Amino acid sequence: MKDWERIYIAGHLHQAEIVKAVLEDYSIEASIIDKRDSSYLFGDAEVYVQQKDVAEARRIITEHHL
């Protein structure tokens, strides 16, 4: 994922899905990488955006208290 940067780490996949959906509402392409262990479902889900969108994505996350 060259030129992509992690902007959000969630303890639960649904939290990452919410962040992704909000960003996409603002026309920011976002991707989730699920780093949870498949057997025990512990770990994090990470949200990534392109580097050009990092500042705007962080602003939106802050404004929406995500």
C-alpha positions in Angstrom: 0.0 0.0 0.0 2.5 2.5 -1.2 1.5 6.2 -0.6 -1.1 5.1 2.1 -0.8 6.0 5.7 -2.5 4.6 8.8 -4.7 7.2 10.4 -6.9 5.2 12.8 -6.5 2.1 15.0 -9.6 0.4 16.3 -10.0 -2.4 18.8 -13.1 -3.6 17.1 -13.7 -4.1 13.4 -17.1 -2.2 13.5 -15.3 0.9 14.7 -13.0 0.9 11.8 -16.0 0.3 9.4 -17.7 3.4 10.9 -14.6 5.5 10.3 -14.2 4.3 6.8 -17.9 5.0 6.0 -17.6 8.6 7.4 -14.5 9.3 5.4 -16.1 7.9 2.2 -19.0 10.2 2.8 -16.5 13.0 2.4 -15.1 11.4 -0.8 -11.9 10.2 0.9 -10.9 6.7 -0.2 -10.2 4.5 2.9 -9.1 1.0 3.4 -9.2 -1.3 6.4 -6.5 -3.8 7.3 -7.7 -6.3 9.8 -4.8 -7.3 12.0 -6.9 -9.3 14.4 -5.9 -12.9 15.1 -8.3 -15.1 13.2 -8.7 -17.7 15.9 -9.1 -15.5 19.0 -10.2 -12.2 17.4 -7.9 -10.1 19.4 -5.8 -7.3 17.9 -6.6 -4.2 15.9 -8.2 -3.1 12.7 -6.4 -0.2 11.0 -7.8 2.4 8.7 -5.6 3.8 5.9 -6.0 6.7 3.5 -3.8 8.0 0.8 -1.1 10.4 2.0 -2.7 13.4 0.2 -5.8 12.9 2.3 -4.2 12.4 5.7 -4.8 15.9 7.1 -8.4 16.1 5.9 -9.1 12.6 7.2 -7.7 13.4 10.7 -9.8 16.6 10.8 -13.0 14.7 9.9 -12.2 12.0 12.5 -11.7 14.7 15.2 -14.8 16.7 14.2 -16.9 13.5 14.4 -15.4 12.4 17.7 -14.5 9.0 16.3 
